[in-house]
Amino acid sequence: MSFVEAHGLHDAAAREAAAHVLRRIEEEGVGVIRLSWADQHGILRGKSVVAADAARALRDGIAMTSTMLLKDTSHRTSWPVFGAGGPMQEMQGAADFLVIPDPTTFRVLPWAPHTGWLLCDAYFKHGGPVPLCSRQQLRRALAKAEGQGFSLVTGIEMEFHLFRLLDPKMAPEDAGQPGTPPEVALLTQGYNYLTESRYDALDPILETLRHAVEGLDLPLRSMEIEYGPSQVEFTFDARPALESADNAILFRSAVKQVARRHGYHASFMCRPRIPNVMSSGWHLHQSLCNGEGRNLFVGEAGELLSGTALHYLGGLLHHARAAAAFSTPTINGYRRFRPLSLAPDRAVWGVDNRGVMVRALGQPGDRATRLENRVGEPAANPYLYAASQLHFGLDGLARRLEPGPAADTPYETAADPLPRSLAEALDALDRNETARDAFGQGFIDWFLRLKRAEIARFEAEVSEWEQREYFEIF
């Protein structure tokens, strides 16, 4: 009996999807299938199997070393892996876990048509889901919402930078953890927001990206020239939250791969250390629906937002400082929270106001009524970003938290400031009992240790600023 059968991981629909995948592999002459798993940072990792091994992989998955779950963004392991072996007994001795393909996610990659692609979920060998897996965490949050009669729908607006690649820095001395970043050149000088001429300058690479994104059946809506140099934004139609998070993971990976194949470098880093650039954000649109798919955020009797929406919003604002650890999980991302910058600096909301943290959009009675959280950075893990929003919004509903009045002057309104650093956000998360109850004590402690290891490495480095500031004067 296969692993999938032994543990009842696939229902009839999934079994049919798996059979369909195998037929497509044969009919389309696919030679290699990438089995991809989204790690704790929202980075795709995995292994590739040849077509002849696809059926076995769908039945039994593939093994991955559990140290993958213990690595910070430099790929350094943040726990001793032998002896105690990490945060869970199943990981002792750097033991394996399994990634099991989700057959409903199958694609043939447009830029590598010999290659199929499957997104995977993580399981321990005893058949239980790995609670440290971020996709499993979003599933858990969605199951909690479903138990209360809700489903979450999200839409994506994601900004990022596109550069021409000058030097990939592949000399042996450039290797490391991390290696030397590539040398790049701008594609536009920026500060001509939404101008057609700037768009036309980027048209060759944008068309290449569009064909790839649409070839993956991602619900692309628009491609826009953003304010800063070499900065663009892609937006996507709203979808159920798990599908939307899957789309975000695949989109980021596809953009980086396709750009590199054509001599470009795409970066979802919030604020690259390049002169004159602007910070990039990830605006997450969200609404709750009932079992019939009706948007529960729609207001009545001339009101923009329903009571459900207002209490959900109250939860987002009340937990904003802790939630920042998931929406803005890098040290670099906190350089974006500046006053008068089209990015928030405090936990306030407003109606169609781009300076607030949460922007309410729609009209009274409008089925597209939604909340747009503008706090995120494009490097966020999509599953943890969405899961944290849902957990904290549901807490607002359960406690009937009020968001207070809408802010007309968001950079002057008295409100809790957003964290000024990742360390500050992690401290807020550490103290947040709602997060510990929702994600699990072990998950929060594991996440804190990973990110604090990243901070410790950062603080151990002597920065260029310090050298310039102190080396001569003292």
Helices and strands as residue ranges (DSSP letters): H 3-6, H 12-27, E 32-38, E 44-50, G 51-53, H 54-60, E 62-65, G 66-70, G 89-94, E 96-101, G 103-105, E 107-108, E 115-123, H 134-147, E 151-167, G 172-174, E 183-186, H 196-215, E 220-225, E 231-240, H 241-261, E 264-267, E 282-289, H 307-318, H 320-327, G 332-336, E 349-351, E 358-361, E 370-376, H 382-399, H 422-431, H 433-439, H 441-460, H 464-470
